[in-house]
Every structure is written in structure tokens, then in C-alpha cells.
């Protein structure tokens, strides 16, 4: 049976804490490639709701319309 290893600990690409890291999904767009479990979950939950984690995520991945909606410019 192959040996399973825990994920390597390093600095999370979002929160900058040293924790075990997991690969981000490519379909999430421009996000840090390695995320700790809490940050990975934030991206997964946001994408499941068709939203964004924070302004930087929206700026990098939202359409112009989605970003305008988030900023309240389409009211």
C-alpha cells in the first residue's frame, strides 16, 4: 500500500500563515496556487455561491459587470 503524506507546510498564498497547503482549483481563476485549508474553503464557498472572497479576488476574476455590481455602481 502506498504511503500517504500530510501536505507540506509552507506560507499560504492568501493569509500568509504557515500551515499545510492545498492546491487551488484552476477554474477559480487568478488565485494563489497554494492555500491553507481555511483560505481554500473560502474560495470554494465563494465560487459555489458565484461570488468572490474579497475585493482583490473580485478585481482579478470578476467581469466588469460583476465588479460594478459589487461596488454599487449599477444601482
Secondary structure as the mmCIF struct_conf table of DSSP 4:
data_model
#
loop_
_struct_conf.conf_type_id
_struct_conf.id
_struct_conf.beg_label_comp_id
_struct_conf.beg_label_asym_id
_struct_conf.beg_label_seq_id
_struct_conf.end_label_comp_id
_struct_conf.end_label_asym_id
_struct_conf.end_label_seq_id
HELX_LH_PP_P HELX_LH_PP_P1 UNK A 2 UNK A 4
HELX_LH_PP_P HELX_LH_PP_P2 UNK A 6 UNK A 8
STRN STRN1 UNK A 9 UNK A 11
TURN_TY1_P TURN_TY1_P1 UNK A 13 UNK A 15
STRN STRN2 UNK A 18 UNK A 23
HELX_LH_PP_P HELX_LH_PP_P3 UNK A 24 UNK A 25
HELX_RH_3T_P HELX_RH_3T_P1 UNK A 26 UNK A 28
BEND BEND1 UNK A 30 UNK A 30
BEND BEND2 UNK A 33 UNK A 33
STRN STRN3 UNK A 34 UNK A 36
HELX_RH_AL_P HELX_RH_AL_P1 UNK A 37 UNK A 48
TURN_TY1_P TURN_TY1_P2 UNK A 49 UNK A 50
BEND BEND3 UNK A 53 UNK A 54
HELX_RH_AL_P HELX_RH_AL_P2 UNK A 55 UNK A 61
BEND BEND4 UNK A 62 UNK A 62
HELX_RH_AL_P HELX_RH_AL_P3 UNK A 64 UNK A 70
TURN_TY1_P TURN_TY1_P3 UNK A 71 UNK A 74
#
